[in-house]
Amino acid sequence: MDRNTLEEIKAHLMQTNEHFRDLLRQHHEYDLLVDQLESKTALTPQEELEEHRLKKLKLHLKDEMEQMVSEYNLQHAAG
């Protein structure tokens, strides 16, 4: 799937799929929290654990969004 097609599908899902929008919003929120932690000069052990937890959550959301894009592409490729 080329980059333009990928971006078109994501844009379509953003407009038409509430669950996709929720996933993207949550991913963005986690991203901001990770950025805040990474901007610190040193992290406490608890902050390190939180950073690791947030990164795992972000990855899970990204995987779920990519799965939705792939499924959409498969369903509409024949069209």
C-alpha positions in Angstrom: 0.0 0.0 0.0 1.6 3.3 -1.0 1.9 6.3 1.3 -0.9 8.3 -0.5 -3.3 5.4 -0.2 -2.5 4.9 3.4 -3.0 8.6 4.2 -6.3 8.6 2.2 -7.6 5.7 4.2 -6.6 7.2 7.5 -8.3 10.5 6.5 -11.4 8.6 5.5 -11.5 6.6 8.8 -10.9 9.9 10.7 -14.1 11.3 9.1 -16.3 8.2 9.3 -15.1 6.0 12.2 -15.6 7.2 15.7 -13.5 4.3 17.2 -10.6 5.2 14.9 -10.8 8.8 16.0 -10.9 7.7 19.7 -7.8 5.6 19.1 -5.9 8.4 17.4 -6.9 10.9 20.1 -5.7 8.5 22.9 -2.5 7.8 21.0 -1.9 11.5 20.8 -2.5 12.0 24.5 -0.1 9.2 25.4 2.4 10.7 23.0 2.2 14.1 24.8 2.7 12.4 28.2 5.7 10.5 27.0 7.2 13.7 25.6 6.8 15.3 29.0 8.6 12.5 30.7 11.4 12.4 28.1 12.0 16.2 28.4 13.1 15.7 32.1 16.8 15.4 32.7 16.3 12.4 35.0 13.4 10.1 35.8 12.5 8.5 39.0 12.0 4.7 38.9 8.3 5.3 39.0 8.5 7.7 36.1 10.5 5.2 34.1 7.9 2.6 34.7 5.2 5.0 33.6 7.1 5.9 30.5 7.5 2.3 29.6 3.8 1.6 30.3 2.7 4.6 28.1 4.9 3.5 25.2 3.4 0.0 25.3 -0.1 1.5 25.3 0.8 3.8 22.4 2.2 0.8 20.4 -1.0 -1.2 21.1 -3.1 1.7 19.8 -0.9 2.1 16.8 -1.2 -1.6 16.0 -5.0 -1.4 16.4 -5.2 1.6 14.0 -3.0 -0.1 11.5 -5.2 -3.2 11.6 -8.3 -1.1 10.9 -6.5 0.6 7.9 -5.5 -2.9 6.6 -9.0 -4.2 7.0 -10.5 -1.2 5.3 -8.0 -1.6 2.4 -8.8 -5.3 2.0 -12.6 -4.6 2.0 -12.4 -1.8 -0.6 -9.5 -3.0 -2.8 -11.8 -4.9 -5.1 -14.0 -1.9 -5.5 
